[in-house]
């Protein structure tokens, strides 16, 4: 099965994560398939806007930490960062190399795609799924969508692409992380993380109506406007802030590896879901 689908709808490219049986958990195969799809959309002069979607009931349950398709042990085709391959290395040499590439590095590159991107979010948008939504310029969510970053349960201070204090006010970001609770789409809209919340049955139509409206604008004007806003965020400390938190993230991994079962503090999808459900 193709883990990412690509299609053109007039001036809109649709990139769809396609592992619905695993709630679109992101393994390296999906990461690189997404990258190829984004390259394809950027290279196509007819494409003005890119929509990122998830097949099935959920946008994305985050990083793949436990499906049969988990491929953390597989070498990747390095593109986002100039660093050695993680395979055959141990400890921090391996974890830092892999996460610099497939998480922080890829997300940073996708944030700089010179065409407007819209995340079309339904159901779960958790941890690594947040990263995929946050790199997009706009987020349109269905009224059944929810957002969460529960990795503090692993002793880790948030996902690798640490956009939390820019995606929402700092005190809201702290509550979001401290509790690991699910933030409903309506609350995400209220705090400014989501652009629009629509009924589930209207999600696709509303997202594409917005995409087509944006597609009527000049391509270079859109690209320069996107760069202007991204540069303003970076002047507010976003790029440097992420670098500093990435170090804390890996300190947590190293601590877990020394004091518990593994770098994830022994947590797996089942235990994380049980904790989220309060069971």
C-alpha positions as CSV (number, residue, x, y, z in Angstrom):
1,X,0.0,0.0,0.0
2,X,1.2,3.5,-0.9
3,X,1.8,5.3,2.5
4,X,1.3,8.7,0.9
5,X,-1.1,9.6,-2.0
6,X,-0.6,12.6,-4.3
7,X,-3.2,14.1,-6.5
8,X,-3.9,17.4,-8.3
9,X,-7.2,19.2,-8.1
10,X,-6.8,22.1,-10.4
11,X,-4.3,24.5,-8.7
12,X,-4.4,22.5,-5.4
13,X,-2.1,19.6,-4.7
14,X,-3.5,17.1,-2.1
15,X,-0.9,15.1,-0.1
16,X,-2.7,12.4,1.9
17,X,-1.1,10.2,4.6
18,X,-2.4,6.7,4.0
19,X,-1.8,4.4,6.9
20,X,-5.4,4.6,8.3
21,X,-5.2,1.2,10.0
22,X,-2.5,2.8,12.3
23,X,-4.2,6.2,12.5
24,X,-1.6,7.5,10.1
25,X,1.3,7.0,12.5
26,X,4.4,8.4,10.9
27,X,7.3,6.0,10.1
28,X,10.4,6.9,8.1
29,X,8.8,5.5,4.9
30,X,6.0,8.0,5.3
31,X,8.3,10.8,6.2
32,X,10.3,10.4,2.9
33,X,7.1,9.8,0.9
34,X,5.8,13.1,2.3
35,X,9.0,14.8,1.3
36,X,8.8,13.5,-2.2
37,X,5.2,14.6,-2.5
38,X,6.0,18.1,-1.3
39,X,8.9,18.3,-3.8
40,X,6.6,17.3,-6.5
41,X,4.0,20.0,-5.6
42,X,6.7,22.7,-5.4
43,X,8.1,21.7,-8.8
44,X,4.7,21.8,-10.5
45,X,4.1,25.4,-11.7
46,X,0.4,24.7,-11.9
47,X,0.1,24.1,-8.2
48,X,-0.5,27.2,-6.1
49,X,-1.6,25.6,-2.7
50,X,-0.9,22.3,-1.0
51,X,-3.3,20.5,1.3
52,X,-2.0,18.0,3.8
53,X,-4.6,15.4,4.8
54,X,-4.9,12.1,6.6
55,X,-6.9,9.1,5.3
56,X,-9.6,7.7,7.6
57,X,-10.9,8.8,10.9
58,X,-7.8,10.5,12.1
59,X,-5.3,13.0,10.8
60,X,-2.3,11.4,12.6
61,X,-1.6,9.7,15.9
62,X,2.1,10.9,15.8
63,X,5.4,9.1,15.5
64,X,5.3,5.3,14.8
65,X,6.5,3.8,18.1
66,X,4.9,0.4,17.8
67,X,3.3,-0.7,14.5
68,X,4.6,-3.6,12.4
69,X,5.8,-1.0,9.9
70,X,8.0,0.8,12.4
71,X,11.4,1.3,10.7
72,X,13.6,3.3,13.0
73,X,16.3,0.8,12.4
74,X,16.4,1.5,8.6
75,X,18.9,3.8,7.0
76,X,17.4,6.9,5.4
77,X,18.3,8.9,2.3
78,X,19.7,12.0,4.1
79,X,18.3,15.2,2.7
80,X,17.3,17.6,5.5
81,X,20.5,17.6,7.6
82,X,24.2,16.9,6.9
83,X,24.9,14.3,9.6
84,X,26.0,10.7,9.7
85,X,23.4,7.9,9.3
86,X,21.9,6.6,12.6
87,X,22.1,2.9,11.7
88,X,25.0,1.1,13.3
89,X,25.5,3.8,16.0
90,X,24.6,3.5,19.6
91,X,22.9,5.7,22.2
92,X,22.8,9.5,21.6
93,X,24.8,9.1,18.4
94,X,21.9,7.2,16.8
95,X,19.0,9.0,18.4
96,X,20.3,12.5,17.8
97,X,21.2,11.7,14.2
98,X,17.9,10.2,13.3
99,X,15.7,12.8,15.0
100,X,17.7,15.6,13.6
101,X,16.9,14.3,10.2
102,X,13.4,12.8,10.2
103,X,11.7,15.0,12.8
104,X,13.3,18.4,13.3
105,X,15.1,18.6,10.0
106,X,12.2,17.5,7.8
107,X,9.7,19.7,9.6
108,X,11.9,22.8,9.3
109,X,12.2,22.1,5.5
110,X,8.5,21.7,5.1
111,X,7.8,24.9,7.0
112,X,9.8,26.7,4.3
113,X,7.9,25.2,1.3
114,X,7.4,28.3,-0.9
115,X,3.7,27.7,-1.5
116,X,0.9,28.0,1.0
117,X,0.1,24.8,2.9
118,X,-3.1,23.9,4.7
119,X,-3.5,21.0,7.1
120,X,-7.0,19.5,6.9
121,X,-7.4,17.9,10.4
122,X,-10.0,15.4,11.6
123,X,-10.0,13.1,14.6
124,X,-6.6,12.7,16.4
125,X,-3.7,15.0,15.9
126,X,-1.2,13.8,18.5
127,X,2.5,14.6,19.2
128,X,4.2,13.9,15.9
129,X,0.9,14.7,14.2
130,X,1.0,18.1,15.7
131,X,4.4,18.7,14.0
132,X,2.9,17.9,10.7
133,X,0.0,20.3,11.2
134,X,2.2,23.0,12.7
135,X,4.5,23.2,9.7
136,X,1.5,24.1,7.6
137,X,0.6,27.8,7.2
138,X,-3.1,27.2,8.0
139,X,-5.1,24.6,9.9
140,X,-8.7,23.8,9.2
141,X,-10.1,21.3,11.7
142,X,-13.3,19.4,11.9
143,X,-15.4,19.8,15.0
144,X,-14.4,16.2,16.1
145,X,-10.7,17.0,15.9
146,X,-8.5,17.1,19.0
147,X,-4.8,17.9,19.6
148,X,-2.5,16.6,22.2
149,X,1.2,16.3,23.1
150,X,1.4,13.7,25.9
151,X,5.1,12.9,25.7
152,X,5.7,14.6,29.1
153,X,4.4,11.2,30.4
154,X,7.7,9.8,29.0
155,X,9.6,12.5,30.9
156,X,10.2,14.3,27.6
157,X,9.5,18.1,27.2
158,X,7.4,18.0,24.1
159,X,7.9,16.8,20.5
160,X,11.0,17.5,18.6
161,X,9.6,20.4,16.5
162,X,8.9,22.5,19.6
163,X,6.5,25.1,18.2
164,X,4.3,25.1,21.3
165,X,5.0,28.7,22.5
166,X,4.4,30.1,19.0
167,X,1.4,27.9,18.1
168,X,-0.4,29.1,21.3
169,X,0.2,31.5,24.2
170,X,2.9,30.3,26.6
171,X,0.6,29.7,29.6
172,X,-1.7,27.6,27.4
173,X,1.3,25.7,26.1
174,X,2.4,24.9,29.6
175,X,-1.0,23.6,30.6
176,X,-1.2,21.6,27.3
177,X,2.2,20.0,28.1
178,X,1.8,19.6,31.9
179,X,-1.5,17.8,31.7
180,X,-1.1,15.9,28.3
181,X,-4.9,16.5,27.9
182,X,-6.6,16.6,24.6
183,X,-7.4,20.0,23.3
184,X,-10.7,20.1,21.4
185,X,-10.8,21.8,18.0
186,X,-12.9,24.6,19.4
187,X,-10.4,25.4,22.2
188,X,-7.6,25.2,19.6
189,X,-9.4,27.9,17.6
190,X,-10.0,30.1,20.7
191,X,-6.2,30.1,21.5
192,X,-5.3,30.8,17.9
193,X,-3.7,27.5,16.9
194,X,-6.4,26.7,14.3
195,X,-7.8,29.0,11.6
196,X,-11.3,27.4,11.2
197,X,-13.4,24.8,12.8
198,X,-16.1,23.2,10.6
199,X,-18.6,20.3,10.8
200,X,-16.9,17.0,9.9
201,X,-19.1,16.6,6.8
202,X,-18.0,20.0,5.6
203,X,-14.3,19.7,6.3
204,X,-13.2,18.9,2.8
205,X,-15.4,21.4,1.0
206,X,-14.4,24.2,3.4
207,X,-10.7,23.4,3.1
208,X,-10.7,23.3,-0.7
209,X,-12.8,26.5,-0.9
210,X,-10.1,28.2,1.2
211,X,-7.3,26.7,-0.9
212,X,-8.9,27.9,-4.1
213,X,-9.4,31.4,-2.8
214,X,-5.7,31.6,-1.9
215,X,-4.7,30.1,-5.2
216,X,-6.2,33.2,-7.0
217,X,-3.3,35.2,-5.5
218,X,0.0,35.7,-7.3
219,X,2.5,32.9,-6.7
220,X,5.5,35.1,-5.9
221,X,3.4,37.3,-3.7
222,X,2.3,34.3,-1.7
223,X,5.8,32.9,-1.4
224,X,7.3,36.3,-0.2
225,X,4.4,36.8,2.2
226,X,5.0,33.4,3.7
227,X,8.7,34.0,4.0
228,X,8.0,37.4,5.7
229,X,5.9,35.9,8.4
230,X,8.2,33.0,8.9
231,X,11.2,35.4,9.3
232,X,9.2,37.4,11.8
233,X,8.6,34.2,13.9
234,X,12.3,33.4,13.7
235,X,13.2,36.9,14.9
236,X,10.9,36.2,17.9
237,X,13.2,33.3,18.7
238,X,11.4,30.3,17.1
239,X,14.4,28.8,15.4
240,X,16.8,29.3,18.3
241,X,14.2,28.2,20.8
242,X,13.7,24.9,18.9
243,X,17.4,24.2,18.9
244,X,17.6,24.7,22.7
245,X,14.6,22.5,23.4
246,X,15.9,19.8,21.0
247,X,18.9,19.5,23.4
248,X,16.6,19.1,26.4
249,X,14.6,16.6,24.4
250,X,17.7,14.4,24.0
251,X,18.7,14.9,27.6
252,X,15.4,13.3,28.5
253,X,16.0,10.4,26.1
254,X,19.4,9.8,27.6
255,X,18.1,10.0,31.1
256,X,15.3,7.4,30.2
257,X,17.8,5.1,28.6
258,X,19.9,5.1,31.8
259,X,17.1,4.8,34.4
260,X,14.3,2.9,32.7
261,X,13.5,0.2,30.1
262,X,14.4,2.4,27.0
263,X,14.6,6.0,25.7
264,X,10.8,6.3,25.9
265,X,10.7,5.3,29.6
266,X,9.1,2.0,28.7
267,X,6.0,3.7,27.2
268,X,4.3,2.2,24.1
269,X,1.1,3.1,22.2
270,X,-1.1,1.0,24.5
271,X,0.2,2.5,27.7
272,X,0.1,6.0,26.3
273,X,-3.5,5.5,25.2
274,X,-4.4,4.1,28.6
275,X,-2.9,7.1,30.3
276,X,-4.8,9.5,28.0
277,X,-8.0,7.6,28.7
278,X,-7.4,7.7,32.5
279,X,-7.4,3.9,32.7
